[in-house]
Amino acid sequence: MTSDFKATKQLFDLPKGLIYLDGNSLGPLPKAATERMETVLKEEWGKLLITGWNKAGWMEQPKSIGDRIARLIGAEKDHVVVGDTLSIKVFQSLAAALNLRPNRRVILSDSGNFPSDLYMAQGLLDLMSEDYELRIVAPEDLAAQITDEIAVTLITEVDYRTGRRHDMQNLTAKAHGVGALTVWDLAHSAGAIDVELSAAQADFAVGCTYKYLNGGPGAPAFIYVNPRHADTVKPALRGWLGHAAPFAFEQTYRAGETIERMRIGTPAVLASASLEAALDIWERVDMRDVRAKSIQLSQQFIERLSQSCPMLRLGSPKDPAERGSQVSFHFQDGYAAMQALIDHGVIGDFRAPDMMRFGFTPLFIDEDDVEKACAIIENVMQNELWDRDEYKVKSRVT
Ligand SMILES: *Cc1c(COP(=O)(O)O)cnc(C)c1O
């Protein structure tokens, strides 16, 4: 292993006395992000003002950051760009895919997909003619349902609830075999597992940067378009910064070169500053090492808790090859139990109806943290410390 995870852990600002197993929802603060943001605020925005777009490279940032993310998801250089939010990128990629398959009418997704992805598909289809359909099938039925009716599959590689991982290589090959395209949502893959978009020949991929990538709340999303579609995709969301010549201010849209056309409007420069600091840490590691370490940590967690806490029923696949980088347990009073854990210094999260979810993030979580977290979980679960009214009151964000 060439990646030094002891060193990367030191690069995060983690509150003392707390074990953070929720980097799958919101990554922690890279120490360097504070200074980087201050520089962007004071030196760039403050001093350069409008000239910052040229002098500080703000205008190139969506693509230069995209290239840094490309390395982590096995994508070709020049084919990833950041901007907007993941939901928007889902819409954009689906619209582009439908346009490439004008004779087909079905988007295929699965019931394990994240609601926002399904909502965006529904909203898009409301704009289309009535014969379009979003077909939602059980996750295990996906492969069998990829038929020549399908225009595009919309699949989140790693299930946000259970951590179950779809086989990207096989499902993409299956889709291509019947002439369908693929949109892969990498929300729980980027920075979590070793994704190989180019090798899988995925058509489109989208993801966010505030989860495993540690870009910070509000950091921009990313989109990948396979090089073979790069010059033919027709953007549905035609913002001026996706235009071939934004500063010609032409009245009619002409798509920009390759991935540039998937840009929409003004980039989030401030939110990109913390993302850049996070990506500096990612430069130091190899995704294969991250994956190996994540499996080691999650196995350690599952093995110990399945012995000591029989009330927790594993909701994630047992086989690490079929899992992303999170482990979920079913527990009827999971919400209260998670509040109690947070109170005792272990942060995970809860997903309705009964899932307690824990993320394993080797950049800042080690074996020692997993041991300590298990001891706290055992104390809370075995002694039913969660059984208090104050832990049962639901907050807005769970
Ligand atoms: C986290 C997540 C989202 C969130 O989308 P935003 O637009 O960034 O809020 C969407 N899809 C999936 C699969 C997710 O896991």
PDBQT file of the ligand as one rigid body, heavy atoms in Angstrom, charges set to zero:
ROOT
HETATM    1  C1  LIG A 401     -26.850  12.637  -1.885  1.00  0.00    +0.000 C 
HETATM    2  C2  LIG A 401     -27.561  12.243  -3.107  1.00  0.00    +0.000 A 
HETATM    3  C3  LIG A 401     -28.221  13.189  -3.902  1.00  0.00    +0.000 A 
HETATM    4  C4  LIG A 401     -28.324  14.625  -3.465  1.00  0.00    +0.000 C 
HETATM    5  O1  LIG A 401     -28.467  15.497  -4.547  1.00  0.00    +0.000 OA
HETATM    6  P1  LIG A 401     -28.166  17.053  -4.346  1.00  0.00    +0.000 P 
HETATM    7  O2  LIG A 401     -28.690  17.688  -5.559  1.00  0.00    +0.000 OA
HETATM    8  O3  LIG A 401     -26.675  17.176  -4.183  1.00  0.00    +0.000 OA
HETATM    9  O4  LIG A 401     -28.844  17.492  -3.091  1.00  0.00    +0.000 OA
HETATM   10  C5  LIG A 401     -28.790  12.762  -5.096  1.00  0.00    +0.000 A 
HETATM   11  N1  LIG A 401     -28.723  11.460  -5.472  1.00  0.00    +0.000 NA
HETATM   12  C6  LIG A 401     -28.102  10.534  -4.718  1.00  0.00    +0.000 A 
HETATM   13  C7  LIG A 401     -28.047   9.123  -5.190  1.00  0.00    +0.000 C 
HETATM   14  C8  LIG A 401     -27.527  10.887  -3.515  1.00  0.00    +0.000 A 
HETATM   15  O5  LIG A 401     -26.949   9.973  -2.750  1.00  0.00    +0.000 OA
ENDROOT
TORSDOF 0
